[in-house]
Amino acid sequence: MVGANGVGVLTRAEGEAAGATMRPGRRLLVGELPAMLPERPVAQAAGTRSVSATDKAGGISTGEGVRNILCR
């Protein structure tokens, strides 16, 4: 009984310590961090069939007769 009670007290104390440590970090991530980051670059493209992208999450193909094959 004493052992189980001691484990419970220790677990609660660890949780409270972790919460106290993480709270300032969460505030920083929600408010201050985005203000510190540089602005995202503006994508610019010039010329015939040029491509512009700031977030590339896949292939970009241009031209006539282009054939895209996805292999997994």
C-alpha positions as CSV (number, residue, x, y, z in Angstrom):
1,M,0.0,0.0,0.0
2,V,2.8,2.4,1.0
3,G,4.7,1.5,-2.2
4,A,1.7,2.1,-4.5
5,N,1.0,5.4,-2.8
6,G,4.6,6.5,-3.2
7,V,4.5,5.7,-6.9
8,G,1.3,7.7,-7.3
9,V,2.8,10.7,-5.5
10,L,6.0,10.5,-7.6
11,T,4.0,10.2,-10.9
12,R,1.9,13.3,-10.0
13,A,5.0,15.2,-9.1
14,E,6.7,14.3,-12.4
15,G,3.6,15.3,-14.3
16,E,3.4,18.7,-12.6
17,A,7.1,19.3,-13.2
18,A,6.8,18.4,-16.8
19,G,3.8,20.7,-17.2
20,A,5.6,23.6,-15.5
21,T,8.5,23.1,-17.9
22,M,6.4,22.8,-21.0
23,R,4.0,25.7,-20.4
24,P,6.5,28.5,-21.3
25,G,7.6,26.5,-24.4
26,R,4.0,26.3,-25.5
27,R,3.5,30.0,-25.1
28,L,6.6,30.6,-27.1
29,L,5.5,28.3,-29.9
30,V,1.9,29.8,-30.1
31,G,2.9,33.5,-29.9
32,E,6.5,34.5,-30.1
33,L,8.1,32.0,-32.4
34,P,6.1,32.8,-35.6
35,A,7.0,36.4,-35.1
36,M,10.7,35.5,-35.1
37,L,10.6,33.4,-38.2
38,P,11.4,35.1,-41.6
39,E,8.6,35.7,-44.0
40,R,8.2,33.0,-46.6
41,P,9.7,33.8,-50.0
42,V,7.4,34.7,-52.8
43,A,7.5,32.3,-55.6
44,Q,8.3,33.9,-59.0
45,A,8.4,32.4,-62.4
46,A,9.1,34.0,-65.7
47,G,9.1,32.7,-69.2
48,T,7.0,30.2,-71.3
49,R,6.0,27.2,-69.3
50,S,7.9,28.2,-66.2
51,V,6.8,26.8,-62.9
52,S,6.7,28.6,-59.5
53,A,6.2,26.8,-56.2
54,T,6.9,27.6,-52.5
55,D,5.7,24.3,-51.1
56,K,6.6,21.4,-53.4
57,A,5.0,18.2,-52.2
58,G,5.4,16.2,-55.4
59,G,6.7,16.2,-58.9
60,I,6.3,19.1,-61.3
61,S,6.4,18.4,-65.0
62,T,6.1,20.7,-67.9
63,G,6.3,20.3,-71.7
64,E,4.5,18.4,-74.4
65,G,4.1,14.7,-74.1
66,V,5.2,14.5,-70.5
67,R,4.4,11.2,-68.8
68,N,4.5,11.0,-65.0
69,I,4.8,7.5,-63.4
70,L,4.4,7.1,-59.7
71,C,6.3,4.1,-58.2
72,R,5.8,3.0,-54.7
